[in-house]
Amino acid sequence: MAVLERAREFLWTQARLLDKRIFQCRFEGGPAADVVAALRAYRNDDGGFGHALEADLRAPGSQPIHVEIALQCLLEAGVHDAELTAGACAFLASVANEDGAVPPSLPGAADYPCAAHWAMLEWALAPALNPTASIAAHLHALGVTHPWLDRATEWSLGRIAEDSLPSAHTVRAALLLCENRPALRERVLDQLAAADWFTTETPVTRYALTPLHMAPTPESPARSYFADDLIERHLDDLIARQQDDGGWPVLWEAPGPAAVCEWRGRWTLDALLTLRAYGRI
């Protein structure tokens, strides 16, 4: 059975509704409105998103990291829901610093089950480029305007221009915001090789971001940074990591079987989107 057929069977068997609807939208002509409807189940009255939308953080309350994922889902479906984005901006403004920066999570998140890296909440409570820059980038891509977004963008660009970026997750967040800013983009990419949680090695046997996370499509502005043979090697490895049940594995300890299942659905969807973008399926 082909890669896509096996993955489709896995998604319909095990993935959460949201990821199945994104799969339908992107691969089977399903309506984007179905993605929005599934996404609304994760929305709270404050306009933010919660309820384990980031599956390692099981708290029901709204968290900036969940907003980032919600906006990514809208982009994947190719739809802008003005009510959802306006509510998200209002929530972000309510929890941001005066300069617009937001942390990945808020106090109280660790009162609920979470992965071990979230339980060490000192890093997660600090306003940072990850996720401020990536949230801002997603909102700009959706055509959103908001006073908070102006502040967050200015703060993020200032930090990208001046600060070191020690983590691959921060590099990826910065890249999203700098796609149309070549000078800043080069500064960001120059720091990638030394960043924590980044690997160019194959096979990938531990959790890390790879060149495909930085350039998920051939049109990605960062694609030219990576040699053709490196990209092809990682595409080969990505296909090789598909498991017998059709899904892709998670390479960290998630907080329980439900989180493992939810992440495997999401990572399977990510793998399919990347493989199709590069013409492998």
C-alpha positions in Angstrom: 0.0 0.0 0.0 1.3 3.5 -0.9 2.5 6.0 1.6 -0.6 8.2 1.3 -3.1 5.4 1.4 -1.5 3.9 4.5 -1.5 7.3 6.2 -5.1 8.0 5.2 -6.1 4.7 6.9 -4.2 5.7 10.0 -5.7 9.2 10.2 -9.3 7.8 9.9 -8.6 5.2 12.4 -6.7 7.2 15.1 -6.4 10.9 14.5 -8.5 13.6 16.2 -11.4 15.2 14.3 -9.5 18.5 13.6 -6.6 16.8 11.9 -8.9 14.5 9.9 -10.8 17.6 8.7 -7.5 19.3 7.7 -6.6 16.2 5.8 -9.9 16.2 4.0 -9.5 19.8 3.2 -6.0 19.5 1.8 -6.1 16.1 0.2 -9.8 15.3 -0.6 -11.4 18.6 -1.4 -13.3 18.9 1.9 -14.7 22.3 2.9 -12.5 24.6 4.9 -15.6 25.4 7.0 -15.4 22.0 8.5 -11.9 22.8 9.8 -13.2 26.0 11.4 -16.1 24.1 13.0 -13.7 21.6 14.5 -11.3 24.3 15.7 -14.2 26.1 17.6 -14.4 23.2 20.0 -11.0 24.3 21.4 -12.0 27.9 21.8 -12.7 29.5 25.2 -14.9 32.5 26.1 -11.8 34.7 26.4 -11.1 34.3 22.7 -8.1 32.1 23.2 -7.7 28.4 22.6 -7.1 25.5 25.1 -8.2 21.9 25.7 -4.9 20.3 24.6 -4.8 21.8 21.2 -1.0 21.4 21.8 -1.4 17.9 22.9 1.4 17.9 25.5 -0.3 20.7 27.5 -3.6 19.2 28.7 -4.9 22.3 30.6 -8.4 23.5 29.4 -7.6 27.2 29.7 -6.4 29.4 27.0 -2.6 29.4 26.3 -0.6 31.4 23.7 0.9 28.2 22.3 -2.6 26.9 21.6 -3.4 30.2 19.7 -0.4 29.6 17.5 -1.6 26.2 16.6 -5.1 27.4 15.9 -3.8 30.0 13.5 -1.7 27.4 11.8 -4.8 25.3 11.3 -6.6 28.2 9.6 -3.7 28.8 7.3 -3.6 25.1 6.4 -7.3 25.2 5.5 -6.8 28.4 3.6 -9.5 30.3 5.5 -9.6 33.4 7.6 -12.4 33.4 10.2 -12.6 37.0 11.4 -14.4 36.2 14.6 -11.7 33.6 15.6 -8.8 35.9 14.8 -10.3 38.9 16.5 -11.0 36.9 19.6 -7.4 35.5 19.6 -5.9 39.0 19.3 -8.0 40.2 22.2 -6.9 37.3 24.3 -3.2 37.8 23.4 -3.5 41.5 24.2 -4.9 40.7 27.6 -1.9 38.5 28.5 0.9 40.3 26.7 3.6 42.5 28.1 3.3 46.2 27.3 5.7 45.6 24.3 3.4 42.9 22.9 5.5 39.8 23.8 3.7 36.7 25.0 4.9 33.6 26.7 4.2 30.1 25.5 2.0 29.3 28.5 0.4 31.0 31.5 0.4 30.3 35.2 -1.8 27.3 36.1 -1.1 25.3 33.0 1.1 22.9 34.9 -1.7 22.2 37.4 -3.0 19.8 34.7 -1.2 16.8 33.2 1.6 17.9 30.8 4.7 16.6 29.2 7.9 16.8 31.3 9.3 19.7 29.3 6.2 21.7 30.1 6.3 20.8 33.8 9.6 22.8 34.0 7.6 26.0 33.5 10.1 28.7 34.1 11.0 28.8 30.4 7.4 28.5 29.4 6.2 31.5 31.4 8.7 33.9 30.0 7.6 36.2 27.1 9.7 35.1 24.1 10.1 35.1 20.3 8.7 31.6 20.4 5.7 31.9 20.1 5.3 35.7 19.7 7.0 35.9 16.3 5.3 32.9 14.9 1.9 34.0 16.1 2.5 37.4 14.5 3.6 35.8 11.3 0.5 33.6 11.1 -1.8 36.6 11.8 -0.1 38.7 9.0 -0.4 35.7 6.6 -4.2 35.7 7.4 -4.4 39.4 6.7 -5.2 40.4 10.2 -4.7 43.9 11.6 -4.8 44.7 15.3 -2.9 47.1 17.7 -1.5 44.1 19.6 -0.1 42.6 16.4 1.6 45.9 15.6 3.4 45.9 19.0 4.2 42.2 18.9 5.7 42.5 15.4 7.9 45.5 16.3 9.1 43.8 19.4 9.8 40.5 17.6 11.7 42.2 14.7 13.8 44.1 17.2 14.7 41.0 19.1 15.5 39.1 15.9 17.9 41.9 14.8 19.7 42.0 18.2 19.4 38.8 20.1 21.0 35.4 19.7 18.6 32.6 18.9 19.8 29.5 20.8 16.9 27.1 20.0 15.8 25.7 16.7 12.2 26.4 17.8 13.1 30.1 18.2 14.8 30.1 14.8 11.7 28.6 13.1 9.5 31.2 14.8 11.8 34.0 13.6 12.0 32.6 10.1 8.2 32.7 9.7 8.2 36.4 10.5 11.3 37.2 8.4 10.1 35.4 5.2 10.0 38.7 3.3 12.9 40.3 5.1 16.1 38.9 3.5 18.6 40.5 5.7 17.0 39.4 8.9 16.3 36.0 7.4 20.0 35.5 6.7 20.9 36.5 10.2 18.5 34.0 11.6 19.7 31.2 9.3 23.3 31.9 10.2 22.5 30.8 13.8 20.7 27.6 12.9 23.6 25.2 12.7 24.5 25.9 16.4 21.0 25.9 17.7 19.7 23.4 20.2 17.2 20.9 19.0 18.3 21.0 15.3 19.8 18.2 13.4 20.9 17.5 9.8 21.7 13.9 10.5 19.7 11.0 9.2 18.2 8.7 10.3 16.4 10.9 12.8 16.1 8.8 15.9 15.5 11.5 18.6 13.3 14.6 18.9 14.8 17.4 16.8 13.8 19.9 14.1 15.3 19.1 10.7 15.8 21.1 7.5 12.3 20.1 6.5 10.9 21.9 9.5 12.6 25.1 8.3 11.7 24.6 4.7 8.5 22.5 4.6 8.0 23.3 0.9 10.3 24.0 -2.1 9.0 27.5 -2.1 10.0 28.2 1.5 12.4 31.2 1.6 14.8 29.1 3.7 14.9 26.3 1.1 18.0 27.7 -0.7 19.9 27.5 2.6 20.0 23.7 2.4 21.8 21.6 -0.2 19.6 19.6 -2.5 21.1 16.3 -1.4 20.4 17.1 2.2 16.8 17.8 1.5 16.5 14.6 -0.5 18.1 12.6 2.3 15.6 14.0 4.8 12.7 13.3 2.5 13.9 9.7 2.2 14.2 9.4 5.9 10.8 10.9 6.5 9.2 8.2 4.3 11.2 5.5 6.0 9.9 6.6 9.4 6.3 5.8 8.5 5.3 2.9 10.7 3.4 -0.3 9.9 0.1 1.2 10.9 0.5 4.1 8.5 1.3 6.8 11.0 4.5 8.5 12.0 5.9 8.1 15.5 6.5 10.7 18.2 10.1 10.8 19.6 9.4 12.2 23.1 7.4 11.2 26.1 3.9 12.6 25.8 1.7 12.8 28.8 -0.4 9.7 28.2 -1.9 7.5 25.5 -4.4 10.2 24.3 -1.6 12.7 23.8 0.5 10.1 21.9 -2.4 9.4 19.6 -3.2 13.1 19.0 0.5 13.9 18.3 0.8 11.0 15.9 -2.1 12.2 13.9 -0.7 15.7 13.8 2.8 14.5 12.8 1.3 12.2 10.2 -0.5 15.2 8.7 2.7 17.3 8.8 4.6 14.5 7.0 2.0 14.2 4.3 1.9 18.0 3.7 5.7 18.1 3.4 6.0 15.0 1.2 3.3 16.3 -1.2 4.9 19.7 -1.4 8.1 18.1 -2.5 6.4 15.8 -5.0 7.0 12.6 -3.1 3.4 11.5 -2.9 
